[in-house]
Amino acid sequence: MTNSELVVDLRGQLIETLDDFWDAVSEPCGLWFGRNLDAWSDTIETRGISEVFDSHDSLIVHVDQRGLFSGHGQEADVLAGLFDGEQNRLVVHGLP
């Protein structure tokens, strides 16, 4: 570990579905995984999936509060709940 944060800034990207989210995080995190909530949970909790991901102590994902993250969907709530708020954080930014 490098004692650093892996910051994935997805602001400005419209993420309507979980598939859009998987597409958006896969490349910057160097991930190939099952593209489902269980696989994502395993990935961020246990690591061991990607050299890029594993070389950082924490993951911070920034998204806009729209589409999937507009506050009206169960999938977004479940996804957000997988981030522990300490080592792994999802930051949802309101639109101006």
Secondary structure, 3 states (H helix, E strand, C coil): CCCCEEEEECCCCCCCCHHHHHHHHHHHHCCCCCCCHHHHHHHHHHCCCCHHHHCCCEEEEEEECCHHHCCCCHHHHHHHHHCCCCCEEEEEECCC
